Amino acid sequence: MGRRRRWPAGATLFSEGDRSTTVVLVLTGRAKVFSLTAQGGEVLLAIRGPGALLGEMSALDGAPRSASVSALEPLEAYVVGVTAFLDFLGTHPDAAVRIVRMIVSRLRDADRKRVEFGTYDALGRVALRLAELADRFGADAEHGVRITLPLTQDELAAWTGSSRESVTKALRTLRRQGIIETSRRSVSVIDLDRLRDRAK
């Protein structure tokens, strides 16, 4: 149904407000989903990796894109036209049910993050996001779990609803406590249990 396509790191897949014409199924690489504020700032909403479906909400309701998507690293995906996607769901009810479950899961995740913003301090929110990244994208390393993701501190700040200075301080605290180690564009979680405890 779809065609295979590649994007370089930094390339835009979708722009917020655009009319929906395609749905994207990620094969390799990771992308960030974000929205721009009226002041030109960026709010990071999610990070999606292999197996993720992108653009399905606009395809289903016909509304303009609710967020932008860009490649965090070289990305390869199948691109499927909206009409073909909807026809497929109409003839494959099991797939349609799975799409609904995926959307419900994302809505639950969004609700949980809204609660976190109101109840956790910056350190707790950073710890939560690092634990999430370790679970979803981490690779076993000699000491703990290594997260290799081209995510800047500004992007992590936007994802946690914190200032860059607060994120820098949180990372420094977690390093000092021996919970993580950081290097350029990567974080090693030395003690995932303690990181999760700090996120509570």
C-alpha positions as CSV (number, residue, x, y, z in Angstrom):
1,M,0.0,0.0,0.0
2,G,2.8,2.4,0.8
3,R,6.1,3.5,-0.6
4,R,9.4,3.4,1.2
5,R,11.0,6.8,2.0
6,R,14.1,8.1,3.8
7,W,14.6,11.4,5.7
8,P,17.9,12.8,7.0
9,A,18.3,13.9,10.6
10,G,16.5,17.2,11.1
11,A,14.1,16.8,8.2
12,T,10.5,17.6,8.7
13,L,7.9,14.8,8.0
14,F,4.8,16.8,8.9
15,S,4.1,20.4,9.9
16,E,1.5,21.5,12.3
17,G,-1.6,22.9,10.6
18,D,-1.0,21.1,7.3
19,R,-3.7,19.1,5.6
20,S,-3.4,15.4,6.1
21,T,-2.5,13.4,3.0
22,T,-0.4,10.6,4.3
23,V,0.2,8.3,7.3
24,V,3.8,7.2,8.1
25,L,4.9,3.9,9.6
26,V,8.4,4.2,11.0
27,L,10.8,1.4,10.1
28,T,14.2,2.6,11.4
29,G,15.3,5.8,13.3
30,R,13.4,8.0,15.7
31,A,11.4,11.1,15.3
32,K,10.2,13.8,17.7
33,V,6.6,15.1,17.8
34,F,6.3,18.7,18.8
35,S,4.2,21.8,18.8
36,L,5.2,25.5,18.4
37,T,4.1,28.1,20.9
38,A,2.8,31.6,19.9
39,Q,6.2,32.9,21.0
40,G,8.1,30.6,18.7
41,G,9.2,28.1,21.4
42,E,9.0,24.4,21.0
43,V,7.0,22.0,23.2
44,L,8.2,18.4,22.8
45,L,5.2,16.0,23.0
46,A,6.6,12.6,22.3
47,I,9.5,10.6,20.7
48,R,8.5,7.8,18.3
49,G,10.7,5.0,17.1
50,P,10.5,1.9,14.9
51,G,6.9,0.5,14.6
52,A,5.3,3.8,15.4
53,L,2.4,5.1,13.3
54,L,2.5,8.9,12.7
55,G,-0.3,11.1,11.3
56,E,-3.1,8.7,12.0
57,M,-5.3,11.1,14.0
58,S,-5.5,13.7,11.2
59,A,-6.2,10.9,8.7
60,L,-9.1,9.7,10.8
61,D,-10.8,13.0,11.6
62,G,-9.8,15.0,8.5
63,A,-8.6,17.9,10.6
64,P,-5.2,19.7,10.0
65,R,-2.1,18.2,11.6
66,S,-2.2,18.9,15.3
67,A,1.6,18.7,15.7
68,S,4.8,18.7,13.7
69,V,7.1,15.7,13.3
70,S,10.8,15.8,12.4
71,A,13.6,13.2,12.3
72,L,15.9,13.1,15.3
73,E,18.2,10.8,13.3
74,P,18.2,9.3,9.8
75,L,14.8,7.8,9.4
76,E,13.2,5.3,7.1
77,A,9.5,4.6,6.9
78,Y,6.5,3.5,4.7
79,V,4.4,6.4,3.6
80,V,0.7,5.5,2.9
81,G,-1.9,7.8,1.4
82,V,-4.9,8.6,3.6
83,T,-7.5,7.1,1.3
84,A,-5.6,3.8,1.1
85,F,-5.2,3.9,4.9
86,L,-8.9,4.4,5.6
87,D,-9.9,1.8,3.0
88,F,-7.6,-0.7,4.7
89,L,-9.1,0.0,8.1
90,G,-12.6,-0.3,6.6
91,T,-11.8,-3.8,5.3
92,H,-9.7,-4.9,8.3
93,P,-11.7,-4.4,11.5
94,D,-9.0,-6.0,13.7
95,A,-6.5,-3.5,12.5
96,A,-9.0,-0.7,13.2
97,V,-9.4,-1.9,16.8
98,R,-5.7,-1.9,17.3
99,I,-5.4,1.6,16.0
100,V,-8.1,2.7,18.5
101,R,-6.2,1.0,21.3
102,M,-3.0,2.7,20.3
103,I,-4.7,6.1,20.3
104,V,-6.3,5.5,23.7
105,S,-2.9,4.5,25.0
106,R,-1.4,7.8,23.8
107,L,-4.3,9.8,25.3
108,R,-3.7,8.0,28.7
109,D,0.0,8.9,28.4
110,A,-0.8,12.5,27.7
111,D,-3.2,12.6,30.7
112,R,-0.5,11.1,32.9
113,K,2.1,13.7,31.8
114,R,-0.3,16.5,32.5
115,V,-0.7,15.2,36.1
116,E,3.1,15.0,36.3
117,F,3.5,18.6,35.4
118,G,1.3,19.6,38.3
119,T,2.7,17.3,40.9
120,Y,6.4,16.6,40.3
121,D,9.3,19.0,40.5
122,A,11.8,19.4,37.6
123,L,14.1,16.7,38.9
124,G,11.2,14.2,39.2
125,R,10.0,15.0,35.7
126,V,13.5,14.6,34.2
127,A,13.9,11.3,36.0
128,L,10.5,10.1,34.7
129,R,11.5,10.9,31.1
130,L,14.9,9.3,31.4
131,A,13.3,6.1,32.8
132,E,10.8,6.2,29.9
133,L,13.7,6.5,27.4
134,A,15.6,3.7,29.1
135,D,12.6,1.4,28.9
136,R,11.8,2.2,25.3
137,F,15.1,2.9,23.6
138,G,17.8,1.8,26.1
139,A,20.4,-0.8,25.2
140,D,22.2,-3.0,27.7
141,A,25.7,-1.6,28.5
142,E,28.6,-2.6,30.7
143,H,27.2,-0.4,33.5
144,G,23.4,-0.2,33.3
145,V,21.4,1.0,30.3
146,R,22.7,3.3,27.6
147,I,20.3,5.8,25.9
148,T,21.8,7.0,22.7
149,L,19.4,9.7,21.4
150,P,20.3,13.0,19.7
151,L,18.1,14.9,22.2
152,T,19.4,18.3,23.3
153,Q,18.9,19.7,26.8
154,D,16.6,22.3,25.4
155,E,14.4,19.5,23.9
156,L,14.5,17.6,27.2
157,A,13.5,20.8,28.9
158,A,10.6,21.3,26.5
159,W,9.5,17.7,27.0
160,T,9.5,18.0,30.8
161,G,8.0,21.5,31.0
162,S,11.1,22.8,32.6
163,S,13.7,25.4,32.0
164,R,17.0,24.5,30.5
165,E,18.7,25.5,33.7
166,S,16.4,23.2,35.7
167,V,17.3,20.3,33.4
168,T,21.0,21.0,33.7
169,K,20.7,21.1,37.5
170,A,18.6,17.8,37.5
171,L,21.1,16.0,35.4
172,R,23.9,17.2,37.6
173,T,22.1,16.0,40.7
174,L,21.5,12.6,39.2
175,R,25.1,12.3,38.2
176,R,26.3,13.3,41.6
177,Q,24.1,10.6,43.2
178,G,25.6,8.0,40.9
179,I,22.3,7.3,39.1
180,I,23.3,8.3,35.6
181,E,26.4,9.2,33.6
182,T,26.2,11.6,30.7
183,S,28.3,12.1,27.6
184,R,27.7,13.9,24.3
185,R,24.2,12.9,23.0
186,S,24.0,9.9,25.3
187,V,23.0,9.0,28.9
188,S,23.9,5.9,30.7
189,V,21.5,4.9,33.5
190,I,23.6,3.2,36.1
191,D,20.8,2.4,38.5
192,L,17.4,2.2,36.8
193,D,15.6,1.3,40.1
194,R,16.9,4.3,41.9
195,L,16.0,6.5,38.9
196,R,12.5,5.2,39.0
197,D,12.4,5.8,42.8
198,R,13.5,9.4,42.3
199,A,10.8,9.8,39.8
200,K,8.1,9.0,42.4
